[in-house]
Amino acid sequence: MVLDYLDIGKRIARRRRQLNLTQAQVEEKANMGYKYLSNVERGVSIPSTEVIMRLALALETTPDEFLVGTMRVRDEEWKNVAEYLRLMNPKQLEMAKSFLQWLSEQNVQ
């Protein structure tokens, strides 16, 4: 699967506008640097997994809404996972990413 970062940025911008939030408000909620969201929304910057998770939390959605354009679950469980990821150091995040990639490849129903 190839990610289209321009599409991801457009989905993030659409969700932000749905909530009537400014880029600055979302940057503050997601603990992001000034103007970084603008670059993500325009596909100029490639957001890390952690940034996608923080944006999903700040914009009250799930990461898959940004990544693939759908939201599978509207419950609190994904927020709990996002909170764990938010507190991880870079090495832990890389390990979590590897595990999530492995898990997504498993045929579990």
C-alpha positions in Angstrom: 0.0 0.0 0.0 1.4 3.4 -1.0 0.3 6.3 1.0 -0.6 9.5 -0.8 0.4 12.3 1.6 -1.4 15.0 -0.3 -4.7 13.0 0.1 -3.9 12.4 3.8 -3.4 16.2 4.2 -6.6 16.9 2.5 -8.5 14.5 4.8 -6.9 16.1 7.8 -7.9 19.6 6.6 -11.5 18.4 5.8 -11.9 17.0 9.3 -10.4 20.2 10.9 -12.9 22.3 8.9 -15.8 20.0 9.9 -15.0 20.9 13.5 -14.6 24.6 12.7 -11.0 24.7 14.1 -8.1 26.7 12.9 -4.8 25.2 12.1 -3.4 27.0 15.2 -6.0 25.5 17.4 -5.3 22.0 16.1 -1.5 22.5 16.4 -2.0 23.5 20.1 -4.3 20.5 20.8 -1.9 18.1 19.1 1.2 19.7 20.6 2.7 20.5 17.2 4.9 23.3 16.0 3.7 26.5 14.4 2.8 26.1 10.7 3.6 22.3 10.7 -0.1 21.5 10.2 -0.2 23.7 7.1 2.7 21.7 5.6 1.0 18.4 6.5 -2.3 19.5 5.0 -0.6 20.6 1.7 1.4 17.3 1.5 4.7 19.2 2.0 5.6 17.4 5.2 5.2 13.7 5.8 3.6 13.2 9.2 5.0 10.4 11.5 2.8 7.8 13.0 2.9 9.7 16.3 1.7 12.9 14.5 -1.1 11.1 12.8 -2.2 9.7 16.2 -2.0 13.1 17.9 -4.0 14.7 15.0 -6.6 11.9 15.2 -7.0 12.5 19.0 -7.1 16.3 18.5 -9.7 16.0 15.7 -11.8 13.4 17.5 -11.4 10.7 14.9 -9.4 7.6 14.1 -6.1 7.5 12.2 -7.7 5.4 9.4 -9.9 8.4 8.5 -6.8 10.2 7.5 -4.8 7.2 6.1 -7.5 5.5 4.0 -10.4 7.8 4.2 -12.7 5.7 6.4 -13.4 5.6 10.1 -13.9 2.0 11.3 -14.6 2.5 15.0 -16.1 5.4 16.9 -15.4 4.4 20.4 -12.9 5.2 23.1 -10.6 2.2 22.5 -8.5 3.9 19.8 -8.0 6.9 22.0 -6.5 4.6 24.7 -4.0 3.2 22.1 -3.2 6.7 20.9 -2.4 7.8 24.4 0.0 4.9 24.9 1.8 5.8 21.6 1.9 9.5 22.5 4.0 8.7 25.7 6.5 6.5 23.9 10.1 7.4 23.0 11.3 7.1 19.4 12.7 3.5 19.9 9.4 2.4 21.5 7.4 4.0 18.7 9.5 2.1 16.1 8.9 -1.1 17.9 5.1 -0.4 18.1 5.1 0.4 14.4 6.8 -2.9 13.6 4.3 -4.8 15.8 1.3 -3.0 14.3 2.6 -3.8 10.8 3.0 -7.5 11.7 -0.4 -7.5 13.4 -2.1 -6.0 10.3 -0.6 -8.8 8.2 -2.2 -11.5 10.3 -5.5 -13.1 9.2 -7.4 -12.6 12.5 -11.1 -12.3 12.4 
